[in-house]
């Protein structure tokens, strides 16, 4: 039986995201700071049948360990400027009434109470269509220099902090308010039943909380939980909490291994293998002939400058390639920021590329899987990839900016994928959780259910 794919649109509240190609003739992000720009794009994705609109986050911008910012960051708009994605979503909800919204928020940069309240608020305002992409690895130098944290938090410790962060968040979402706590009873002048609103006490290694959660339960209570990062610590974390995992493998064999590893981790954590939806990044260049598509891909790869792509790599990985020996590899390079990004350039079964080779190929290798060809050839590739890897869907990368970055995918490829049974005939609807996982509520295996059960005495 053909698997019906989940589709997300991959965006960031900037004029320039994955491709460093904001100045390409097909793109126009000059109005990126306006609500109308994003409302138009989200509405088009909604109408096209996408399942969710994904907004990445970048609290800082690329900088090296000394806090120096490459000039290309500012000149070429490499994750700079960048605006607040969570502030944008409530303005998109009415313009796009069906599609889900997923936003990244870091457990290293945020606080559980404020983060939980924001996601609860947005889940209310979207009618239960909100997802949280949990990350730990925002630009660590930015956290120290811009947010005043005392030092870079080691990678595995960030996941320990994330575990406590999410566990406290689940208590706020699931334990603080009983079902039926909100009465809004004018006759008795009782808005909320005090017996059904509970004080939460938490005294942990990273966070303390003693009080009430001030936001009423939203349609999902706990937003649909995403996770990005496939390090050992990341996959263990995903196995415990994530309903959807975002990956960015670029080769079928590597993607198949990642999917198998994530599903095995899920089983080891006591949940079904298919309970985690795995969604890989992908870009699509479509033309009437394969040769023309390859020409367009090469043109796109040549659009950003070498300095801009190196700066983007610095922002995502914490590694300044310009400061390394061009003949060395990244096999012995350590970083407390982007383990997954660095691992993409390590080949345990052969020879890893040199720093010079990475610099020369960066523009053509950012992002996830690449599909380049005619509509029919790409549709066949997608179907074969799903069969080979057991992937559940794609986060479609916008390389041009604005709707133009999705036009060919939406207007040419999606109808063919539907004909092949890879997309539903009618777009999914309901809460984000029901759209992506088929579950009407947080599933039984999830820690959120244990929190809820403990409160009710189950």
C-alpha positions as CSV (number, residue, x, y, z in Angstrom):
1,X,0.0,0.0,0.0
2,X,1.3,3.4,-0.9
3,X,2.0,5.7,2.0
4,X,0.3,9.1,1.9
5,X,2.9,11.7,2.7
6,X,2.8,14.6,5.2
7,X,3.9,17.9,3.8
8,X,5.2,21.0,5.5
9,X,6.4,24.4,4.2
10,X,9.8,25.3,5.6
11,X,10.2,29.0,6.4
12,X,11.9,31.4,8.7
13,X,10.9,35.0,9.5
14,X,13.8,36.5,7.4
15,X,14.3,37.7,3.8
16,X,16.7,34.8,3.2
17,X,16.7,31.2,4.6
18,X,18.3,28.1,3.3
19,X,19.6,29.1,-0.1
20,X,21.1,32.5,0.4
21,X,19.2,33.3,-2.8
22,X,16.9,36.2,-1.8
23,X,18.3,38.1,-4.7
24,X,17.4,35.4,-7.3
25,X,15.2,36.8,-10.1
26,X,12.4,34.3,-9.2
27,X,12.2,35.3,-5.5
28,X,10.9,38.5,-3.9
29,X,11.1,38.8,-0.1
30,X,11.3,42.6,0.0
31,X,8.0,42.7,2.0
32,X,9.1,39.9,4.4
33,X,8.5,42.1,7.5
34,X,4.8,42.6,6.7
35,X,1.9,40.5,7.9
36,X,0.4,40.6,4.4
37,X,3.4,38.8,2.9
38,X,3.1,35.9,5.3
39,X,-0.7,35.8,5.2
40,X,-0.7,35.4,1.5
41,X,1.9,32.6,1.6
42,X,0.2,30.7,4.4
43,X,-3.1,31.0,2.7
44,X,-1.7,29.6,-0.6
45,X,-0.1,26.7,1.3
46,X,-3.4,26.0,3.0
47,X,-5.3,26.0,-0.3
48,X,-2.6,23.7,-1.9
49,X,-3.2,21.0,0.7
50,X,0.0,21.3,2.8
51,X,-0.4,20.0,6.3
52,X,1.6,22.5,8.2
53,X,3.5,25.8,8.0
54,X,6.9,25.4,9.7
55,X,8.7,28.5,11.1
56,X,12.3,28.0,12.1
57,X,14.0,30.3,14.6
58,X,17.3,32.0,14.8
59,X,17.7,34.1,18.0
60,X,21.2,35.1,17.0
61,X,23.2,35.2,13.8
62,X,26.4,33.6,12.7
63,X,29.5,34.5,14.8
64,X,32.7,32.8,15.8
65,X,33.9,31.9,19.3
66,X,35.3,35.4,19.7
67,X,32.0,37.0,18.8
68,X,33.2,38.2,15.5
69,X,30.5,38.4,12.8
70,X,31.5,37.9,9.2
71,X,30.7,40.9,7.1
72,X,28.7,38.6,4.7
73,X,26.2,38.0,7.5
74,X,24.9,41.6,7.3
75,X,25.6,42.3,3.6
76,X,24.1,39.1,2.3
77,X,21.3,38.7,4.9
78,X,22.5,35.4,6.3
79,X,19.9,34.9,9.1
80,X,20.1,38.6,9.6
81,X,17.7,40.3,9.9
82,X,15.4,37.8,11.6
83,X,12.1,38.5,13.3
84,X,10.0,36.7,15.9
85,X,8.1,33.7,14.4
86,X,5.8,33.2,17.4
87,X,4.6,36.7,17.1
88,X,3.6,36.1,13.5
89,X,1.4,33.0,13.9
90,X,-1.7,34.5,15.4
91,X,-1.9,36.8,12.4
92,X,-1.8,33.8,10.0
93,X,-4.6,31.8,11.7
94,X,-7.6,33.4,10.1
95,X,-5.9,33.8,6.7
96,X,-5.1,30.1,6.7
97,X,-8.0,28.4,8.5
98,X,-7.1,24.7,8.0
99,X,-3.3,24.3,7.9
100,X,-1.3,23.7,11.1
101,X,1.5,25.9,12.4
102,X,4.8,24.7,13.8
103,X,7.3,27.0,15.4
104,X,10.8,26.4,16.8
105,X,11.6,27.4,20.4
106,X,14.8,26.6,22.3
107,X,14.9,25.0,25.7
108,X,18.2,26.6,26.2
109,X,17.0,30.1,25.5
110,X,13.5,30.1,26.8
111,X,11.8,29.6,30.2
112,X,9.1,26.9,30.6
113,X,6.3,29.1,32.0
114,X,6.5,31.8,29.3
115,X,7.1,29.3,26.5
116,X,4.2,27.1,27.7
117,X,1.9,30.1,28.0
118,X,2.8,31.2,24.4
119,X,2.1,27.8,22.9
120,X,-1.2,27.5,24.8
121,X,-2.3,30.9,23.6
122,X,-1.4,30.1,20.0
123,X,-3.1,26.7,20.3
124,X,-6.3,28.5,21.4
125,X,-6.0,31.2,18.6
126,X,-5.4,28.6,15.9
127,X,-8.2,26.2,17.1
128,X,-5.7,23.4,18.1
129,X,-3.4,23.7,15.1
130,X,-0.1,24.5,17.0
131,X,3.1,22.5,17.1
132,X,6.3,23.1,19.0
133,X,9.6,22.1,17.4
134,X,11.8,21.5,20.4
135,X,15.5,22.4,19.9
136,X,18.4,22.7,22.3
137,X,21.0,24.1,19.9
138,X,20.4,27.7,19.1
139,X,23.5,29.7,18.3
140,X,25.3,29.1,21.6
141,X,27.6,32.1,21.2
142,X,24.5,34.3,20.7
143,X,23.0,33.0,23.9
144,X,26.1,34.0,25.8
145,X,26.7,37.4,24.1
146,X,23.1,38.5,23.4
147,X,21.1,36.9,26.2
148,X,23.8,37.1,28.9
149,X,24.1,33.4,29.7
150,X,27.3,32.7,31.6
151,X,28.8,30.1,29.2
152,X,28.2,27.8,26.3
153,X,26.1,24.8,27.5
154,X,27.6,21.4,26.6
155,X,25.6,19.5,24.0
156,X,24.4,16.6,26.2
157,X,23.7,18.9,29.2
158,X,21.4,20.9,26.9
159,X,19.4,17.7,26.5
160,X,19.3,17.1,30.2
161,X,18.0,20.7,30.6
162,X,15.5,20.1,27.7
163,X,14.2,17.0,29.5
164,X,13.4,19.0,32.7
165,X,12.1,21.8,30.6
166,X,9.6,19.6,28.7
167,X,8.6,17.6,31.8
168,X,7.7,20.8,33.6
169,X,5.9,22.1,30.5
170,X,3.8,18.9,30.4
171,X,2.8,19.4,34.1
172,X,1.7,23.0,33.2
173,X,-0.3,21.8,30.2
174,X,-1.8,18.6,31.6
175,X,-1.9,18.8,35.4
176,X,-2.6,22.5,36.2
177,X,-6.2,22.5,35.0
178,X,-8.8,19.7,35.3
179,X,-11.3,19.1,32.6
180,X,-14.4,21.2,33.5
181,X,-12.4,23.7,35.6
182,X,-13.6,26.7,33.5
183,X,-17.3,27.3,34.4
184,X,-17.9,31.0,33.4
185,X,-21.0,30.8,35.6
186,X,-22.5,34.2,36.0
187,X,-25.1,33.0,38.5
188,X,-22.5,31.9,41.0
189,X,-19.9,34.4,39.9
190,X,-17.5,31.5,39.4
191,X,-15.3,31.7,36.3
192,X,-13.0,28.8,37.4
193,X,-13.5,26.1,40.0
194,X,-10.7,26.5,42.5
195,X,-10.9,22.8,43.4
196,X,-10.0,22.0,39.8
197,X,-7.1,24.4,39.3
198,X,-3.9,23.1,40.9
199,X,-0.8,24.6,42.2
200,X,2.4,23.2,40.5
201,X,5.6,22.9,42.5
202,X,8.8,22.0,40.8
203,X,12.3,22.3,42.3
204,X,14.8,20.9,39.7
205,X,18.4,21.3,38.7
206,X,17.6,24.0,36.0
207,X,14.2,25.3,36.9
208,X,12.0,26.2,39.9
209,X,8.3,26.8,39.8
210,X,5.8,27.3,42.6
211,X,2.4,28.5,41.5
212,X,-0.5,28.3,39.1
213,X,-0.4,28.1,35.3
214,X,-2.4,31.1,34.2
215,X,-3.5,29.9,30.8
216,X,-6.6,27.8,30.4
217,X,-6.4,24.4,28.6
218,X,-6.2,24.8,24.8
219,X,-7.8,22.4,22.3
220,X,-4.7,20.1,22.2
221,X,-3.6,21.0,25.8
222,X,-0.1,19.8,24.9
223,X,0.8,21.1,21.4
224,X,2.0,18.6,18.8
225,X,5.6,18.0,19.7
226,X,8.3,18.0,17.0
227,X,12.1,17.5,17.5
228,X,15.0,18.3,15.2
229,X,18.5,16.7,15.7
230,X,19.7,13.1,15.2
231,X,22.6,12.9,17.5
232,X,22.6,10.1,20.1
233,X,21.2,12.4,22.7
234,X,18.7,13.9,20.2
235,X,17.3,10.5,19.1
236,X,16.9,9.4,22.8
237,X,15.1,12.6,23.5
238,X,12.9,12.2,20.4
239,X,12.0,8.6,21.4
240,X,10.6,9.9,24.7
241,X,8.7,13.0,23.5
242,X,8.5,13.6,19.8
243,X,5.4,12.8,17.7
244,X,7.2,14.1,14.6
245,X,11.0,14.3,13.9
246,X,12.5,16.6,11.4
247,X,15.6,15.2,9.6
248,X,17.8,16.6,6.8
249,X,19.6,13.6,5.2
250,X,20.6,14.0,1.6
251,X,21.2,10.4,0.6
252,X,18.7,7.6,0.4
253,X,20.8,5.1,2.2
254,X,21.6,7.5,5.0
255,X,18.0,8.5,5.3
256,X,16.9,4.9,5.5
257,X,19.4,4.3,8.3
258,X,18.2,7.4,10.2
259,X,14.5,6.3,9.9
260,X,15.3,2.8,11.1
261,X,17.3,4.1,14.0
262,X,14.6,6.5,15.1
263,X,11.9,3.8,14.9
264,X,14.1,1.4,16.8
265,X,14.6,4.0,19.5
266,X,10.8,4.5,19.7
267,X,10.3,0.8,20.2
268,X,13.0,0.7,22.9
269,X,11.2,3.5,24.6
270,X,8.0,1.4,24.8
271,X,6.0,3.0,21.9
272,X,5.0,1.7,18.4
273,X,7.6,2.1,15.7
274,X,5.2,4.0,13.5
275,X,4.2,6.4,16.3
276,X,6.9,8.8,15.3
277,X,6.4,10.6,12.0
278,X,9.7,11.3,10.3
279,X,9.8,14.2,7.9
280,X,12.9,15.0,5.9
281,X,13.8,18.3,4.3
282,X,13.6,18.4,0.5
283,X,13.9,20.8,-2.4
284,X,12.4,20.5,-5.8
285,X,13.6,22.0,-9.1
286,X,11.2,21.0,-11.9
287,X,11.4,21.7,-15.7
288,X,10.1,20.3,-19.0
289,X,13.3,18.3,-19.5
290,X,15.9,16.8,-17.1
291,X,18.7,18.9,-18.8
292,X,16.7,22.1,-18.2
293,X,16.1,21.2,-14.6
294,X,19.8,20.5,-14.0
295,X,20.6,23.9,-15.6
296,X,18.2,25.6,-13.3
297,X,19.6,23.8,-10.3
298,X,23.2,24.8,-11.2
299,X,22.0,28.4,-11.6
300,X,20.4,28.3,-8.2
301,X,23.6,26.7,-6.7
302,X,25.6,29.6,-8.1
303,X,23.4,32.3,-6.8
304,X,24.9,32.8,-3.3
305,X,28.5,33.9,-2.7
306,X,31.0,31.5,-1.1
307,X,31.3,33.9,1.9
308,X,27.5,33.8,2.5
309,X,27.3,30.0,2.4
310,X,30.3,29.8,4.8
311,X,28.6,32.2,7.1
312,X,25.4,30.1,7.1
313,X,27.4,27.0,7.9
314,X,28.9,28.9,10.8
315,X,25.5,29.8,12.1
316,X,24.1,26.3,11.8
317,X,27.2,24.4,13.1
318,X,29.3,26.7,15.2
319,X,32.3,25.8,13.0
320,X,34.1,28.5,11.1
321,X,35.4,26.8,8.0
322,X,37.5,29.8,7.0
323,X,39.6,29.3,10.1
324,X,40.4,25.6,9.3
325,X,43.1,23.9,7.1
326,X,41.4,23.5,3.7
327,X,43.0,20.1,3.4
328,X,41.7,18.8,6.7
329,X,38.3,17.0,7.3
330,X,35.7,17.6,10.0
331,X,36.3,14.1,11.4
332,X,38.1,15.4,14.5
333,X,36.2,18.7,14.8
334,X,34.1,19.1,17.9
335,X,31.3,21.6,18.5
336,X,28.7,22.2,21.2
337,X,26.2,23.6,18.6
338,X,25.4,21.6,15.5
339,X,26.3,17.9,15.9
340,X,23.8,16.8,13.2
341,X,25.2,19.4,10.8
342,X,28.8,18.3,11.3
343,X,27.9,14.6,11.1
344,X,26.6,15.2,7.6
345,X,30.1,15.8,6.5
346,X,31.6,12.8,8.1
347,X,31.8,9.5,6.3
348,X,32.4,6.6,8.6
349,X,32.6,4.1,5.7
350,X,35.0,6.1,3.5
351,X,36.9,9.3,3.0
352,X,35.2,12.4,4.4
353,X,35.4,15.6,2.2
354,X,38.0,18.2,3.0
355,X,37.2,21.6,4.3
356,X,38.1,23.0,0.9
357,X,35.7,20.6,-0.8
358,X,33.0,21.5,1.7
359,X,33.5,25.2,1.0
360,X,33.3,24.6,-2.8
361,X,30.2,22.5,-2.6
362,X,28.3,24.3,0.3
363,X,25.8,26.1,-1.9
364,X,24.8,22.9,-3.6
365,X,24.5,20.8,-0.5
366,X,22.6,22.9,2.1
367,X,19.2,21.5,3.0
368,X,17.9,18.0,2.7
369,X,17.1,15.7,-0.2
370,X,17.3,17.2,-3.7
371,X,14.9,16.4,-6.5
372,X,15.8,17.7,-9.9
373,X,14.0,16.7,-13.1
374,X,10.7,16.6,-14.9
375,X,7.4,16.2,-13.0
376,X,7.1,12.5,-13.8
377,X,10.8,11.7,-13.1
378,X,10.6,13.4,-9.7
379,X,7.3,11.8,-8.8
380,X,8.9,8.4,-9.6
381,X,11.9,9.3,-7.4
382,X,9.7,10.3,-4.5
383,X,7.7,7.1,-4.7
384,X,10.9,5.0,-4.8
385,X,12.4,7.0,-1.9
386,X,9.4,6.4,0.3
387,X,9.5,2.7,-0.5
388,X,13.3,2.5,0.2
389,X,13.4,4.6,3.4
390,X,10.0,4.5,5.0
391,X,10.0,8.2,5.3
392,X,6.6,9.8,6.3
393,X,6.8,13.1,4.5
394,X,8.8,16.2,3.5
395,X,9.5,19.6,4.7
396,X,9.6,21.5,1.4
397,X,12.4,24.0,1.3
398,X,11.8,27.4,-0.2
399,X,14.9,28.3,-2.2
400,X,13.5,31.5,-3.9
401,X,11.4,33.1,-1.2
402,X,7.6,33.8,-1.3
403,X,5.1,31.6,-3.2
404,X,7.5,31.4,-6.2
405,X,9.6,29.0,-4.2
406,X,6.6,26.5,-4.0
407,X,4.8,27.3,-7.3
408,X,6.2,24.4,-9.4
409,X,5.8,21.9,-6.5
410,X,2.2,22.9,-5.9
411,X,1.0,23.4,-9.4
412,X,2.9,20.7,-11.2
413,X,4.1,18.0,-8.8
414,X,1.4,17.7,-6.2
415,X,-1.4,16.7,-8.7
416,X,0.9,13.9,-10.0
417,X,1.7,12.8,-6.4
418,X,-2.1,12.6,-5.7
419,X,-2.6,10.5,-8.9
420,X,0.0,8.1,-7.6
421,X,-1.7,7.9,-4.2
422,X,1.1,9.6,-2.3
423,X,-1.1,12.5,-1.2
424,X,-4.7,12.4,0.0
425,X,-7.4,13.5,-2.4
426,X,-8.9,15.8,0.2
427,X,-6.5,17.8,2.4
428,X,-6.3,16.7,6.1
429,X,-8.1,18.9,8.6
430,X,-8.7,19.1,12.4
431,X,-6.2,19.6,15.1
432,X,-2.5,19.5,14.1
433,X,-2.1,16.2,16.0
434,X,-5.0,14.6,14.3
435,X,-3.7,15.7,10.9
436,X,-0.2,14.5,11.4
437,X,-0.5,11.4,13.6
438,X,-4.2,10.4,13.3
439,X,-4.5,10.6,17.1
440,X,-7.4,12.7,18.5
441,X,-5.5,13.2,21.7
442,X,-2.0,12.8,23.1
443,X,-1.3,9.1,22.6
444,X,-1.3,6.6,25.5
445,X,2.5,6.1,25.3
446,X,3.3,9.8,25.7
447,X,4.6,11.1,29.1
448,X,1.9,13.8,28.9
449,X,-0.7,11.0,29.5
450,X,1.0,9.8,32.6
451,X,1.0,13.3,34.0
452,X,-2.7,13.7,33.3
453,X,-3.4,10.2,34.7
454,X,-1.5,11.0,37.9
455,X,-3.5,14.1,38.4
456,X,-6.8,12.4,37.9
457,X,-5.8,9.5,40.2
458,X,-5.8,7.0,37.3
